[in-house]
Amino acid sequence: MKILHTADWHLGKRLDSFSRMDEQLLVMEEIIQLADQQEVDLVLIAGDLLIRSIPV
């Protein structure tokens, strides 16, 4: 079984007034592509997924 482990995405995190959502979406796409290419069976996200309960 292949497992891809990631952690602490902090979706919704901003740098002052600058949203990082565009770059976060690009990284998620990369993770999906990597999981497909490597034929990963499970993607494990540990740590903080969101920066707060509702992403900005």
N, C-alpha and C positions, 0 to 999 in steps of 0.2 A: 504494500500500500504506500502510495506517495502522498505526503502531506506538505502543503505550502503554508508556512507559519508567518503571519504578519502581526504587527502590534501597533497600538497607539496611533491610530489614524487621525484623531482629533478633527473629524469633519465639522465644518462650520467655523473653524478658527480663522480669525482675521488678524492682519497686521495693521494696527491703528484702524483706518477706515478702508483698508484694501482687503477685498475678499480673495481668498485663496481657492475658492470652489473650482475654478477652471483648471488649475493645476492638479487639484485633488481628483477631479474626474479623469484627467489624463493618466494619472498614476493608477487609478482603478482599472482603466482600460489596459494598461501594461500588465497589471497583475492577472487580469483575465486572459490576455494573450499568452503569458508565461505559463499559466495553469493549463491552457489548451495545448501548447507546444510540448510541455513536459508530461502531458497526460496525468495530471494530478487528480487524485481521488477525493481529496478533502482540502479545503482552504480554511485554515484556522485563524481567526482574528482574536487576538488576546489584547488585554489592556483597554484603553479608552477609545471607543469607536467615535463618539461624539464629544465635542467640546462642552456642550451643555445638553439638556434634555431635548431641545428642539434646535436643529441646525439653522443657521442664518442663511 
